[in-house]
Amino acid sequence: MSANDRHLTSSPAIIHSWGKRCDRFYFVTRLQNTSAELMMLQKFENITDVTSTSINRITLDVLLYLRNEQLVTPYHWFLRANDDSYVVMPNLRRLVTRLDRRKTDQTLVYAGDVEEMYEKYHFSSTGSVMLFNRKALDHLVIRDLEDYDNDLNLQKQRCFSNMIYDHQFVACMRQSDININPVNDNLILSQNLSIYRMDKRLKVK
């Protein structure tokens, strides 16, 4: 996920660092007024600019699109990151390996310390790294009213429509019976490293 004004700065840095180590990698951004060549999901080329208030709702739209996209059918894990993120690929692969050992019929999302940082220290994040398995994508769907409990469906729809921050996104996924952080390793951090280093309350393993 990248803002339009980051195409010539953060986006190339991602392409030439951790992005090229992904099995498949796409930018979701509003591509205009730039000479950057970015691998993009065609369906989302004309979206409004990705901002801190819209990134989680756009994430939901992208995940629901990927759920039925034949191009990514062989893939079982999907990573969301913003243009400030840096992903250490050996750590990510280690995490995926651990999660793959669990039952394949579980809905799994790894969101790192998003909830802890908000509940304990009142730090809110938008667009931090999150890892989704394919089963979780199925549970993000707002089902047709005739096939689903009306009240639950409306609550779920309202939750996803009103969310802005990552901890709100996580709360909505919990409401959708998605298992959050099935392992406890701090392999995903929701804030910039400078925050953890400057605040003595926070410890990074």
N, C-alpha and C positions, 0 to 999 in steps of 0.2 A: 504494500500500500504506500503510495508516494504522492506528495503534494506537487502541483504543477510547477512551483518555483524551485523544486529540488532536482529537476531533471539533469541539470548540468553539474551538480555537485554530489549529493549523496547517492543518486541512482547509479552513476558510473562506478563509484567506489564499491557499491554492492555487487555489481556485475563482475568486477575484476577481483573480488575477494571471496566471500562465502557463497554468493549466488551461483557461481560457476561450478560449485561442488554439489549442487542439488541435482537429483535425478531429472526433475523438470521444474522450471522456474518461470513465473510470469509476473509482470508488473500490472497492478490495477491503478490507473491514474488517468487524469484528463490530459491527453497528449495534445498540446497546442503551443504555438509560439516557441518552439524549441527545435534544435537540430539533432537532439539525442535520438539514437536508434534503440528502442526498448522492445523486448519481447513482451507482447501484451495479449490479454484475453480480448478477442475482437468484440465480444458482446458488450464490454464495458469501456470501449474507447471514447464514447461520447457522454460519459457520466459527468456530473458536476464535480468540482474539485474536491479531492479527499481532504477533509479537515478534522480537527480533533473532536468536533461534535458529530461528525457523520461517519467516521471510520468504522465503528462497530456495526452500524446498520448496513453499510456497504459490504463489510465482511460477511454478514449473514446472507446478503443477496448472492455474493460470489460462491459461498459454500453450497447454497441451494442449487445454484447453476452447475457447479462441479459434480454434484450428486448424480446428475443424469447425463453428464457429458461423456460421450464414448471415448474421447481422447485420453481421459484419465481413469478409465475403468480398471486397468491393472493395478492402480495405486491404492494403498490401504491407509496411508497417513498424509495429512495435509497441514502445512505450517503457515500461519499468518504472522507477518512481521511488518513493521513500518520502516520508513527510510532512515530512522535513527538507530535501528537494531543492528547488532552484530551477532551472528550465530557461529558458535564454535562447533564445527561439524562432528568431530569425534565425540563430543558430549551429547549432541543430538542423536547420533547413531547408537550410542550406549543407552540412552533413554528409550529409544524406539525398541531396541532389543529387549530391554527389561519389560516394556509394556506388551510386547508380542508374546511373552510367556504367559500372559493372563488369558482367560477364556476369550475366544474370538467373538462370542456373542455379546460381549459387554460394550456399552457405549462409553468411550473414554475421551476425556479432554484433559490435557496437562496445561495449566495456566500459571504455574510457578507460584510466586508469593503475592499475587494480585490482591487476594482477600486479606491476607495477613497485613500487608502494608497499609491497607485502608482501615481495617478494624483496629489495629494497634497504634498506628502512627499517623492516620488521616492523610496518607499519600494516595492520591487518585492518579490513575494512568489511563491513557487512551492509545490503543494500537500496539500494546506490548505483545511480545511473542506468545503465541498459543499454538498448541499441537492438537489436532483433531483426528480421531480414527473415522473410518467410513460409516460405521454404525451410528456414530454421534450425528452425522449429517442427516440420517433418516429421522432422528428425533427432533431436529430443528424445524421440520416441516409443520406448517399450520394446516391441520387436516380439515377436510370438508366438514361442515357442521353436522350433516346427517350421519357421518361416520365416527363422530367423536363427541365426547361430553361437551355440551355447549358452553357451560360456565368455565370449565378448564381451558377450552380452546380460546375463549375471549380473554381470560387472564393471561394466557401465554402470548396472545397477539398484542395485548396492551403492554406487556412487559418488554417485548422486543421492539415495539414501536417507540417506547419512551426512553430506552436506554441511551446513555451517552458514554459513561465510563466503563472501564474494563470490569470492575467489580460488579457493576450492574449487569453486564453481559453474562458474567459467571453465575449470578443469581438467577437470571432467566434460564440458563442452561440447567441449573439444579432443579428449577421448577418443571423442566421438561424431562426429568428423570435421567439426566446425563451424569455419569460418574466423573467428578472433578479431582484431579491430582491423586490418582490411585497409588502412586509411590511418593515418598516424602522428600526426595532429594531436591536441593535447591539448584537445579540445573537450568532453570529459567528465572531471570530477574526482571521485574517489571519497571524498574527505574534505571536511569543512567548510573554507571559505576561511580561517578563523582558524588552522587547523593549518599551512597553507602559508605564511601570513604570519609566524607565530611561529618556525618552524623554518627556519633559514638554509640548510639543505641542499636545501630544496625551492624550485623556481622555477616560477612560473606564467606562461605566455606570454600 
